[in-house]
Amino acid sequence: MQRNTLDPDTVFNTRQYGFSQAVVVPDGKRVLLSGQVGVDADEKTVSATLGGQTQAAIDNIEAILSTIGGTLAHVVFLRIYIVQSAKNEQDAIAEALLKNFPTQPPATSWLLVDRLSEPEWLIEIEAEAVLPA
């Protein structure tokens, strides 16, 4: 899949946090994933930490994409919802993004929310991917 990340010098350096300012994909099959949280296949929360839940959500995204022949390399956009109580732990999110998207990272939006649908959930991540047509 052809994709180009855009990180112009005229805006702040987002690559240090594990994401790009923009991603250009000229063609392909667009896939929109529902928000993923830090749970396993049995709906058990896997960690009480933001870092653990972030990695589990990314693992879920990867698992879903793998069922249609995709990988994390096909992810072009993430929308990340962070509960207000974890707002001072956002370095854990950047660490997970840098680990899982080491080259051409997706564009992202990070939003603070009061809470998610379960009180123990600290993060929810929506993803958009583009696979070869």
Summary of the structure (lengths in Angstrom):
residues: 133
radius of gyration: 14.5
end to end distance: 8.6
largest distance: 45.5
contacts: 397
relative contact order: 0.28
helix: 29%
strand: 32%
